[in-house]
Structures are given as structure tokens and as C-alpha cells.
Amino acid sequence: MNGTLEFVARHGYAILFLWMLIEQLGLPIPAIPLLLAAGAMAGTGRLNMGIILLVSAAGSLLADAVWYELGRRRGVQVLQFLCRVSLEPDSCVRRTELTFGRYGVFSLVMAKFVPGLSTVAPPLAGIFGMSLPRFLLFAGLGALVYTGTFAGLGYVFSAQLEVIAEQLPKFGEGLLLVLGVALAVYILAKVWQRRRFLMKLRTDRIEPRELKERLDGGEEIFIIDLRHPLDVEVEPHHIPGAFHLSPDDLEARHPEIPRDREVVLYCT
């Protein structure tokens, strides 16, 4: 924290703007320590809290606007790319759509606090046709709430953070090693979880060509379109004869699924 405080003191507001911009563009650089440090410096009178909020929110909102426009122009390709490079690519699209479908524009306000949703929510707003003024309003509000929360915590606990900053050099490399090991364990757990999921999926998977051949051969196969309603809105095409059933309705409508034939599910 001591090095962070010195870094912020030396470069001031410009680094806050650039840091928030780069983080929101998707680079894995945490902004919370920087916001805490900036807030602590505002508490000691070395920075202005109003300017901290302004430049931090502006950097975040500029990146959001870039993702929004990419989503509007390139569609689901952008969302699929972002989810492909995430630690949970198999559930990223579904989780994001469920959150966006449940909370609507307010998901833009809470997105900054949810890992994985922060970068994905803006292109999703563009994909589903949210107007630019409405997007900027809620994304800007979300950026202010996010930066205000952590810069405010830094401001309130500025004295305590100064003490922590003075004590951190005593821990030095040991603390960094613990944090590095914890991060490595988390990543390995996610990789192993996905590996197990894919191994199970391979045993139950059918390729589109094989499904078509079996349908052309007269086999009675019940096909369920499990896409989220937002997916259907963007891409209304479906496999002929498929029965659309949202995962949210599965518990209530499962009796409509026949038990006397093979069932094939497909989604995004």
C-alpha cells in the first residue's frame, strides 16, 4: 500500500483515469487498491475527492462506451470472445444473460462489483439495443457508485491505511507469496472444474450433422431449445420442430417433455 500511495501521489489524477480505463477494457489489473489509496490521500488533503470520482468514473465510462459500441456493431461475437477468455467460458454467456434479464438496466449499476460481469455487461447492452443515452446514464451511475464506494472507504479509513502502509514492508515478499499461491490455487480449481465439465459433456454430446442425419432418417427425437429469451430475441432462428423452453421455466414445465423418446437439448 505504501508504494501505491507514493505512486498515486506522484502521478495524481491522470493515472487514475488511465488505470480505470485499462481495467474496464478487460486487462486484469485491480483498481480497488488504487481507489483506496486515492481516497486515503484525499483524507489527508493531498488529493481532491471530487476530482478523484470524476476522473475515475470518466475512465471507466469511456471503456464501457467502447464495449457498448462493439456489442452494437459486432453482436454476440463480442460477448462470445469475452467469455472465451474468461475462467468460466462455459457458463459466462448464460450467467451474464440471466443477470441482465433479471435486473435490466440496473445490472449496469451493480456490474462493477461482480467479477466477470463488469466487462461483459456493456456489450450486452449494445447487443440488445439499449439506447446510448440510457446506457451512459446507468453505466455512469454504476461507475460513480463503484469508485465512490472504494475511494470513500479509503477516505474514511485514511489514518488506518497510512499505518498499514508503514507496516507492509515488514511482511514484504512473504505477503506477496501468500497472495500469489492463493491466486494460483483459485485458477487451478477453475481449470479443473471446467476440465471435469468438458469430459462429462463429451459423453453426452451430439454434433449438428449427426442430429440432422438422424432426423432425416425418421428417428423421433424431441429437441428442446433452451436458449434464454434474450438470445432468441437477437437470433430468432431455431431448429425446425424444436420446443422452446427457458431454463427458468424448466421446473414448472418439465411435464411437457416426453419420457418415451430421446431428448436433445441445445442453447447458445
Secondary structure as UniProt FT lines:
FT   HELIX           2..25
FT   HELIX           32..43
FT   TURN            44..45
FT   HELIX           49..74
FT   HELIX           76..84
FT   HELIX           89..103
FT   HELIX           104..106
FT   HELIX           107..110
FT   HELIX           111..113
FT   TURN            115..116
FT   HELIX           117..127
FT   TURN            128..129
FT   HELIX           132..156
FT   HELIX           158..203
FT   HELIX           208..216
FT   TURN            217..218
FT   STRAND          221..225
FT   HELIX           229..234
FT   TURN            240..241
FT   STRAND          243..244
FT   HELIX           247..249
FT   HELIX           250..253
FT   HELIX           254..256
FT   STRAND          262..266
//
